[in-house]
Amino acid sequence: MSLNFALILFVLLIVTGIVWAVDRFSLRAARLRRVGLAVAEFDAGRAPALRAAGGDAEVVRQRQEVADKAGRMPWWVEYSVSFFPVILFVFVLRSFLFEPFRIPSGSMIPTLQIGDLILVNKFTYGIRLPIVDKKIIPLGEPRRGDVVVFRYPVDPQVDYIKRVIGVPGDEISYLNKRLTVNGQPVPLESKGEYFDPDRVSYAGLYHETLNGVGHDILLEERRSPEIEPFADFPNKNMCSYSREGVRCKVPPGNYFMMGDNRDNSADSRYWGFVPEGNIVGKAFFVWMNFGDLKRIGSFH
């Protein structure tokens, strides 16, 4: 959906841009000449009689009407010229700076709620060419703990949002609902219970510290830790599954993602790794939630 919208926006930009350029460098000059001739003809013909009958005010009014009629643009030129700057602004903003995104599911609860409208920083990890999505200026790489939007590897037309758990070369294990990165258990502190509105049930609320940054997660300790992965996915041989969970070594150029709602998130544990080229940007700010205005603000 995101890619389709970007393509539609790009096509509109090209079409309106061509019309704007043709009008700016060709049609406008012809239009001004036409206005000049029409006004000159009016001044030489009807203006003296109108001035004698109704005064200068009437002459000015009708001269303006003549000029407006002569200078009127075809509707398709008028709309293109009017909308081109707006489309250009939106295209540049969305392609290189920030893109809005709506949280569609509860996989990132409690960090993000269903209905949160967030902003995604498109340039944190580098500048990419629109449509072809090729990185031309590298500016950084995703780090453990970042919340990122990416194109779902199984269906790149769909955008997903998860937290980066493993970067290239990391050894990740998620066994019995406890996360270990490169042999080091990720610090986890219990904070009691949390009412999950997505499932209308309670879950354990924990504070996890990953790469020095803390965030809350949900765990349902009574649910089985066993994971049933997809039948196949790229680099599946880098993962091993058991009744306790999963172990993976993140291949080069890929990332391991998980949702904060750990027992209710379809993520890298099930469908595999996210290629670097699928990453859209870093999510960093809730700019609106129509059901709860208090949610507006930054998050980790």
Stockholm file with secondary structure:
# STOCKHOLM 1.0

chainA/1-300         MSLNFALILFVLLIVTGIVWAVDRFSLRAARLRRVGLAVAEFDAGRAPALRAAGGDAEVVRQRQEVADKAGRMPWWVEYSVSFFPVILFVFVLRSFLFEPFRIPSGSMIPTLQIGDLILVNKFTYGIRLPIVDKKIIPLGEPRRGDVVVFRYPVDPQVDYIKRVIGVPGDEISYLNKRLTVNGQPVPLESKGEYFDPDRVSYAGLYHETLNGVGHDILLEERRSPEIEPFADFPNKNMCSYSREGVRCKVPPGNYFMMGDNRDNSADSRYWGFVPEGNIVGKAFFVWMNFGDLKRIGSFH
#=GR chainA/1-300 SS CHHHHHHHHHHHHHHHHHHHHHIIIIIHHHHHHHHHHHHHHHHHTTHHHHHHHHCHHHHHHHHHHHHHHHTCCCHHHHHHHHHHHHHHHHHHIIIIIEEEEECCSSTTTTTSCTTCEEEEESSTTCEECTTTCCEEECCCCCCTTCEEEEECTTCTTSEEEEEEEECTTCEEEEETTEEEETTEECCEEEEEEEEETTTTEEEEEEEEEETTEEEEEEECTTSCCCCCCCSCCTTGGGEEEETTEEEEECCTTEEEEECSBGGGCCSHHHHCCEEGGGEEEEEEEEEECTTCGGGCEECC
#=GC SS_cons         CHHHHHHHHHHHHHHHHHHHHHIIIIIHHHHHHHHHHHHHHHHHTTHHHHHHHHCHHHHHHHHHHHHHHHTCCCHHHHHHHHHHHHHHHHHHIIIIIEEEEECCSSTTTTTSCTTCEEEEESSTTCEECTTTCCEEECCCCCCTTCEEEEECTTCTTSEEEEEEEECTTCEEEEETTEEEETTEECCEEEEEEEEETTTTEEEEEEEEEETTEEEEEEECTTSCCCCCCCSCCTTGGGEEEETTEEEEECCTTEEEEECSBGGGCCSHHHHCCEEGGGEEEEEEEEEECTTCGGGCEECC
//
